[in-house]
């Protein structure tokens, strides 16, 4: 604790650790002989921090208490505690981490510029999976924001199809950094062309009014349902399916998705404009709130727009859907490696475009995420 006017750090003195302001206000000020154009004068407020150097580091500026100041100091020898166990900011991707974390791993090329890849083990479609673009772009944006701010809404526009065999460059634009909110715009590029854009808003946790009118549907728990792999195995051995179909399906390479899914409806419901399924990330995810929201963003595009095609499916008709835009609102904290119920409805299809809405509930019935999408 220091009094107004006291030096918290002096220019040239050794850095003895990370100093976090718990209460009060301080001013960063360069020595008087510093050129006016290079004077980094600004104010530090609650939860701002400075320091965290190596044993040979020294302070480059003075930090002076403006008001009575209370700080928490983490000594340099305990700096390793600040190293996250997630691969969020790691240079390499450990094989021990889940496939979902490996998909979200980005290579930093420059300030606010990242490179992502479509992994061979990840689900592949005719083009880069929309959920991958959303999640990787959100990961890039999250890396440029104060860790106390988490995404609460995002809005994506798909411009052109992406190539699975090419890396994706993510350029982050810092649109705004406020006390409680931050806004980022992310452009995903291949061959120099913008193929996808994402607008993301982040917010610090705040207290406020709460209510929930949405009610989770009454569905069986995930433990009583089959996952996609078990459904596939049953179909391969079910004599009611034609032998030609079973042989063809058995020959196709099957790569399990990094998201485990368990469907609540039977095949009789496949023509209804709705779908309910439980999902969670395979494996254990690192304990990073931003990571878990990126994983949910990835999963949100799985089987989503196709629900608007359900009432129009019939034997012999080949259909195909392509996402046009995608929006998400995160209402409450989420754990993506715990079961979440995805409730999808399609209220309208017209003019070659299908519209779908989504709600995600945790097992306690809390509404965690709301979504909308339009697809071609």
N, C-alpha and C positions, 0 to 999 in steps of 0.2 A: 504494500500500500504506500502511495506517495501523495504528497501535498501539491497544490497548484504551484507551478513554476519549477518543480524539481525535475532533474534530468533522469529519465528512465533508461536512456542509452546515450552514450557520447560517441561522436565520430572518432574513429581510430581505436576505440577500445575493443577488446575481444568479444565475440558473440558467445554467450554462455548457454544458449538454448533458444527455445521457442517461447515467446511471450504473448499470451492471449489476454486481451482486455476483457475483464468480467463486468466492470462498472466504471463509468466516467468517460473522459475524453482526453486525448493527447494530440500533440501537433508534431508532425515530422518537419524538421527544418535543417537546411544545410548550413555550414559555417558561414559567417558574415563575409568572408573573402570570396565566396563562390559567385561566379558570374550570374547576373540577374536572370538571364535566359535559361540557365541550367539549375535554378533553385527549385527543388521538388517539395515546395511547401503544401501540405494538405493535412486534413484532420483525420484521426483514427477514432472510431467509435466502438461501442460494445460489440464484442466478438471479432473485431479486427485483430490482426496479429502481425508480429515482425520477429526477425531473428532466424533461428534454426539454421545455423551455419556449422561448418566443420571446425575442428580444433584450431585451424589456422585462419579462420575467418575473422574479420573485424567489421564493426558497424561503419557504413558509408555515410550516415547522416546522424543528426541528433534527434532524439525523441523526448519531448518535454510535456509534462502533465499540464493540461489546461484547467482541469478540475481535479478534485480528489479522485485518485485513480487506484483501482484494485485490479491486479493482474495475476494470472496463473502462469508460472514458469516451468516448462518442461526442460530439464537439463539436457545438454547435448548428448551425453552418454546413453540417454533413453530415446534418442531420435528414431531408433529402429521401430519403436512402437507405432510410429506414424506411417510405416510402410504397410500398405494394405495387402491382404492375402488374396485379393481378387486380381485377375489379369487386366483389370480396367486400365491401369497405366503401365503395365509391364511391357518390356521390349519383346519378350518371347512368350509363346503360348505353351504352358506346360501340358503335357499329354494327360496328366492326371485330372485336369479340369474337364467339365462336361462339354459335350459337343456344342451345346448352346452357347457357352462362353467362348469357345473357339470361333464360332461363326461371327460373334460380335467383336472379336479382337480386331482392332484397327492399327495400322502402322502410321505413326506420325511423320509427315514429310516436312512440314514447316508450321509456323504458327497458324493455327486454325485450318490447316489442310491435312487431311487424313486419307489413307488408302485402305479399301476393304476388298475382300475376295469372296468368291463363291467356292466353298470347299467341296472336294469330291464326295465327302461323306454326307453333305447336306442334301436336302430334297432339291431336285432339279426339275424344272418345267421347260416349256419351250423358250422362255426368257427368264431373266432374273426374277426370282420370286418377290412379289410386292412386299410381303412381310419382312423380307431381308432388307430391302431398301429402307423401309420405315424404321426398322430397329437399328440398322447401322448408322443411318442419318441421325437418329435420336442419340445414339451413343456418341457420335462426333460432337453434337451440340452439348451434351451433358459434360463432356470433358473440358468445356470452355466456361463453365458456370460454377459459381460458389457452391461448395458441396452441401450447404444448408438449404439450397433451393432445389426443389424437385419438380419435374414436369407435371403440370396439371392439365394441359391441353395441347393437342397437336393437330395440324391440318396439312394433309399431303395432297399433291397433285402429280399424277403419273403422265408424263409427256410422250416419251417414246420407249419402246421395249429395250431392255438391257441384254447384253451378251454375257452368257454364263462363263465364257472362256476368257473374259477380259477383266482386269482389275477395275474397281470403281473409285473415282476420286471424289471425296466429300469436302466441299469448301464451306466453311462456317462464317456467316456474317453476324457480327455482334450488333444487333439493332438497338438494344437498350439494356442498361444495367441500372436498376433502381434499388431502393432499400429493401423492398419486399418482393419485387418481381424482376424478371429478366426475360428478354425476348431474343430468339435466335432464328435466323433464316439459313437453311442448308440447301446447297445445290449439289446434286450427284451428277457426275460427268463421265462419259466414255467417248473416246475419239474426239475430244474437245467439245462435244455437244452436251447441253444440259438435258438429262433424261428424266429428272425427278426433282421436285422442290418440296421442302418441308418448312413450315412455320411452327415454332415451338415456344410455349410460354412456361416459365418456371416461377415457383413461388415458395417463399419461406413458410414454414408451418405457422398457422395462426389459429386463434380461437374464434368461434363465431356461432351463429344459430345453426341448429341441425334438425333435419327431419328426413324421413325416407318413406315415400308413398309406394315405391316399387316393391312388389312381393315376389319372392323367389318361387318358381313353379314347383309343384310337388312331384319330384322325380326320384327314382331309385338312387341310392348312394353308389359311388363309383366301384366299390368293392363287389357289388352284385352285377356288374356289367362287363362285357367283353371289350378288349382293346382291338385296334386295327389288325394286329398280327394274329390274334386268336380268331377273329372273323375270317381272315384270309385262309388260315389253316382249315377251318370248318368248311369253307367253300370248296377247297381243293379236294376234300374227301367226301363231300355231300353228293350222293348219287342222283339227286334231283337236278343237279346242274349238268348240262351236256358234257360229255367226255372231251369234245374238242375244246370247249371253253376251259375246262380244268387243266388240260395239257398245255394250252397256250398260256394260262396264268402261271403255271408252275415253271415254265421256261423263262418268264420275265424276271430280270434281276430285281430283287426286292430290297430296298434300303429303308430300314425303320426311320421314321421322322424323329427329330430331336425333341418333339413334343408328343407325349403320350395322350391319346384321346380315347374316351369311352362313350359310346352313343347311347342316349336314353330312349330313342325310338326304334321300332322295328322297320322292316322293309316296306310294310304297308303304308308307312307315313312318308315315303320318299316323294310323293307327288304334292305334298302340302307345302305352302310357302313359309315353312318354319323348320327350325332344327335346334335341338338341345343336346349338348354334349359336355362332359367333364374333360378338363385337360390340365396338364402340369408338365413342367420341364423334366426331361429324363435326367437322373443323377442329382447330385446335391450342388446347388449354386452357392457361390461366394455370398457372404452377408453384406451386400451393397444395395441399398434401396434403389439407386439409379439403374443398376444392372437388372434388377427384378422387373422394373417398369419397361425396360427395353425388351426383355424376354416376352412379356405380355403383349407388347406391340408387335413382335414377330408372330406370335401365335394368333393374333387377332385377324389376320388375313387368310388363315387356313379354312377352306370350305365356306368362306363368308359370302362372297357375291353369288356363288352358284345356287344359293337358296332361292334367288329370284327366278331361276330357271326351272325349279322343281315342278310347278303346275303345268309346264309345257313339255315335259319329257315324254317321249313315246318311243316305241320300238323302231329302230332304224334311223332315228333322227339324231344326227351328230350336232352337238352344241358346244360352244366355246365362249368363255367370258373373259373380259379384260378390265381390270380396275381402272377407273377414271380419277376418282378422288377418295379420300379416306380421312375421317376425323375421329378423335378419341378424347374423352374427358376422364381423368383419374380423380375419383372422389375421395378415396381412402387408401391407406397403406396396403401394399399387396406383397404376397410371397408367391412367386411364380413356380416354386417347386412344391407347393401345396395345391391340392385340388381346387379348381375354380370351375363353376358352371357357366357355360357360354350359351346364352339364350338369343337366337337369331330369328328375326321375322322380316318378311318382305311385304310391305303394305302396298307396293305399286310396281308395275313394269309398263313402260310406254315409250314409243319412239325409238326402240332399239336399246333402251337403257333400263336396267333393273336397279331398284332402290332397296337397300337393306338397312335394318337397324339392329343393334346388338346391345346386350346387357351382360355383365359378368358379375357373378355373386360368389362370395366365399362360402364355406360350409356352414357358417353361422347365419347365412341369409342376408349378409350385408351387401349392399350394392357397391361394387368396387370401381367399375368402369362402365361408361356409356359410349356407344359408337354409332356412326353412320357411314355408309358408303354408297356410291353410285358406280355401276359398271356397264360396260358395253356388252 
